Amino acid sequence: MGAGKTTVIAPLLALMLGTTQTAVVQVVPGALLEMTRGVLRTAFSALVQKPVYSFVFDRGDEADEALLAKLKRARASRAVIVASPTSIKSFVLKFMEIVHLLEEAKPETAAA
């Protein structure tokens, strides 16, 4: 604790890894979400400007075109996306649920 991971290393990694082809997503414990977002906004508000967004997703939320557009816009602007592990897990579970529904809806092909 107190070694500068959130205030030094995380902003440096976000600066080095963020491109228009890849999004930088920092996953932090839920209790540190607000603090991390504040630190990143402070770090990226002066000399090097970079947007910082929060990704909050619940399994009951819709994964729709609007969400995709927001994530693409964040990637294009080289933004840093801060999320909790719960939001990432919920998003992955929603993805798996949609894939399962699509597989069930596929028409059965006759065996030759």
C-alpha positions, 0 to 999 in steps of 0.5 A: 500500500502507498507504493504509487500504483494508482497515482503513478503506474496506472496513469503511465500505463493508460498513457502508453497503452491507449491507442485508437485501436485498443481501449484501456480498461482499468479494473479496480475494486468497487471501493476504489472506483471513485478514488481511481477515477478522480486520480485519473481525471486529475492526471489527465486534465493538465498537460496530457488530456484524456477522457476518463469514463466509468463502466457500470454494467448490471446483468439486467442491463441491455447490451445494445447498440448505444453501449457499443457506440459509447465503447467505440467512442471511448476507444476512438478518443483514447479514453481510459475506462474504469470498471469494477470486477462486478461490472466486467463479470456481469458484462461477460455473463450477459455476453454468454447469455446472448451467445447461448440464446443465438445458438438456441435460435439457430435452425437445426441443419439436417444431417447428411 
